[in-house]
Amino acid sequence: MAHRIITQVVLVGSRVLGRAFAEAYKQAATSSAYQRAQAKSGNVSPGGRANLSSGMTLDEACKILNVKQPANGGKIENPEEVFERFKKLFDANDPQKGGSFYLQSKVLRARERLEAEIKPTVEKAEQEAEVKAGWKPKVYKDR
């Protein structure tokens, strides 16, 4: 009698897990297809998808911080403006001053997303400046 109950529990449990995994796979496949369709239609950032760390698109980040979105994958014109708006909104939503922790974290994620967009252009500009200036090794004199 006990072996029958144990067998039934194992079979029912394996069916439930199998169905759960199948449903999760279907959802992942649907989500992937949706993201590909959005990327083809141009409704997401130039990178093709939301930033993985923040899960936020460039458009959403620009709306949160109220900065102008770059046209056709261009660079953000004024990084200082982004930081000023971030500082203002972050301080305004401080939970100790009666603000919302959720809004404060959204502002932080928006700034991180925009910084991720700005970082490659800044690095490229620094490299070009270094190449233009030439290589100047540090020379140490032996005593």
PyMOL commands that set and color helices and strands:
alter all, ss='L'
color gray80, all
select helices_A, chain A and resi 2-41+58-65+71-73+79-92+95-97+101-133
alter helices_A, ss='H'
color red, helices_A
deselect
rebuild
show_as cartoon
